[in-house]
Structures are given as C-alpha cells and as structure tokens.
Amino acid sequence: MDSNKMSYNAGQANGQTQEKASNMMDKASNAAQSAKESMQETGQQMKDKAQGAADSVKNATGMNQ
C-alpha cells in the first residue's frame, strides 16, 4: 500500500511540475508576443516620424508642389 501511495504522490508531483512548466512557457510566449507587438508599434511610429520629417523638408524647400 505504501508503494502505491508513493507512486501516486510521485505522479502528482510530476503532474504539477508539468503544469508549472506549461504555465511558464505560456508566460514566455505571451511576453515574446507582447515584445513583438511593441517593436512593430515602435517601428511604425519611427516610420511615421521619418515620413513627417521628410514632408517637412519638402515643404520647407518647396519640393512638395
């Protein structure tokens, strides 16, 4: 009976470890997705700023007509 109980406890511990690992992977995946979206946003903002700067130069030099 003791060996069954030990085996059950070992199975429980293993299940909990797998669940924790799975949660950690989910968190890491979410963090990576969040970072990717943040970088895309930053890239778009930089692109918009560069376009705005280019338009300002064109306007200032009269090339935008």
C-alpha positions as CSV (number, residue, x, y, z in Angstrom):
1,M,0.0,0.0,0.0
2,D,2.9,2.4,0.8
3,S,4.4,1.8,-2.6
4,N,1.1,2.7,-4.3
5,K,0.8,5.9,-2.2
6,M,4.4,6.8,-3.1
7,S,3.7,6.2,-6.7
8,Y,0.6,8.3,-6.6
9,N,2.5,11.1,-4.9
10,A,5.2,10.9,-7.5
11,G,2.6,11.1,-10.2
12,Q,1.0,14.2,-8.5
13,A,4.4,15.9,-8.2
14,N,5.2,15.1,-11.9
15,G,1.8,16.5,-13.0
16,Q,2.3,19.7,-11.0
17,T,5.8,20.2,-12.5
18,Q,4.5,19.7,-16.0
19,E,1.7,22.2,-15.3
20,K,4.2,24.8,-13.9
21,A,6.4,24.3,-16.9
22,S,3.5,24.8,-19.2
23,N,2.4,27.9,-17.4
24,M,6.0,29.3,-17.7
25,M,6.0,28.5,-21.4
26,D,2.7,30.3,-21.8
27,K,4.0,33.4,-19.9
28,A,7.2,33.4,-22.0
29,S,5.2,33.1,-25.2
30,N,2.9,36.0,-24.1
31,A,6.0,38.1,-23.3
32,A,7.5,37.4,-26.6
33,Q,4.3,38.2,-28.5
34,S,3.9,41.4,-26.4
35,A,7.5,42.4,-27.2
36,K,7.0,41.7,-30.9
37,E,3.8,43.9,-31.0
38,S,5.7,46.6,-29.1
39,M,8.5,46.6,-31.6
40,Q,6.1,46.7,-34.5
41,E,4.4,49.7,-33.0
42,T,7.7,51.4,-32.4
43,G,8.8,50.7,-36.0
44,Q,5.5,52.2,-37.3
45,Q,6.0,55.3,-35.1
46,M,9.5,55.7,-36.4
47,K,8.4,55.3,-39.9
48,D,5.6,57.9,-39.4
49,K,8.1,60.3,-37.9
50,A,10.6,59.9,-40.7
51,Q,7.8,60.4,-43.2
52,G,6.7,63.5,-41.3
53,A,10.3,64.8,-41.3
54,A,10.7,64.2,-45.0
55,D,7.4,66.0,-45.7
56,S,8.6,68.9,-43.6
57,V,11.8,69.2,-45.5
58,K,9.9,69.0,-48.8
59,N,7.6,71.8,-47.6
60,A,10.5,73.9,-46.4
61,T,12.4,73.6,-49.6
62,G,9.3,73.9,-51.8
63,M,9.8,70.4,-53.3
64,N,6.3,69.4,-52.3
65,Q,4.5,71.2,-55.1
